[in-house]
């Protein structure tokens, strides 16, 4: 299957994200994978390879539970 920049939209990104979650991968791994995709698209856009901006509006459907705020006050 060939995937072109023009093929990427909210539906495709959501299906990819859900496939990672359904495989039992951690939220942290899924979060990082989706962040890497956006980083790659930003790189490709800056260099003129991509003109499809649909990826920018996609927001992930889970929260990274590994980031916690600790209060040091006793």
C-alpha positions as CSV (number, residue, x, y, z in Angstrom):
1,X,0.0,0.0,0.0
2,X,1.3,3.4,-1.0
3,X,0.5,6.3,1.3
4,X,0.8,9.9,0.1
5,X,0.8,13.1,2.1
6,X,-2.5,13.9,0.6
7,X,-4.0,10.7,2.0
8,X,-3.4,11.8,5.6
9,X,-6.5,13.2,7.4
10,X,-8.1,13.1,10.9
11,X,-9.7,9.8,10.1
12,X,-6.5,8.1,9.1
13,X,-4.6,9.4,12.1
14,X,-7.4,8.4,14.5
15,X,-7.4,4.8,13.0
16,X,-3.6,4.6,13.3
17,X,-3.7,5.8,16.9
18,X,-6.5,3.4,17.8
19,X,-4.6,0.5,16.2
20,X,-1.6,1.3,18.5
21,X,-3.9,1.3,21.5
22,X,-5.7,-1.9,20.5
23,X,-2.3,-3.6,20.2
24,X,-1.9,-3.0,24.0
25,X,0.9,-0.5,23.6
26,X,1.3,2.0,26.4
27,X,-0.2,5.4,26.3
28,X,3.3,6.8,26.5
29,X,4.4,4.8,23.4
30,X,1.2,5.9,21.5
31,X,1.8,9.5,22.5
32,X,5.4,9.4,21.3
33,X,4.5,7.7,18.0
34,X,1.8,10.4,17.2
35,X,4.3,13.1,18.2
36,X,6.9,11.6,15.8
37,X,4.4,11.6,13.0
38,X,3.6,15.3,13.5
39,X,7.4,16.1,13.7
40,X,7.9,14.3,10.4
41,X,5.1,16.2,8.8
42,X,6.5,19.5,10.1
43,X,9.9,18.6,8.6
44,X,8.3,17.6,5.3
45,X,6.2,20.7,5.1
46,X,9.2,23.0,5.8
47,X,11.1,21.4,3.0
48,X,8.2,21.6,0.5
49,X,7.4,17.9,0.3
50,X,4.0,18.3,2.0
51,X,1.3,20.7,1.4
52,X,-1.5,18.9,3.3
53,X,-2.0,20.6,6.6
54,X,-4.7,18.3,8.0
55,X,-2.3,16.7,10.4
56,X,-2.0,20.0,12.4
57,X,-5.6,19.9,13.5
58,X,-5.5,16.4,14.8
59,X,-5.6,16.0,18.6
60,X,-4.9,12.8,20.3
61,X,-7.6,10.9,22.1
62,X,-5.7,10.0,25.3
63,X,-3.5,11.6,27.8
64,X,0.1,10.6,28.7
65,X,-0.3,9.3,32.2
66,X,3.4,9.2,32.9
67,X,3.6,13.0,33.3
68,X,2.5,13.8,36.8
69,X,3.0,16.9,38.9
70,X,4.4,16.2,42.4
71,X,3.9,18.6,45.2
72,X,7.0,18.6,47.5
73,X,5.2,20.5,50.3
74,X,4.7,18.4,53.4
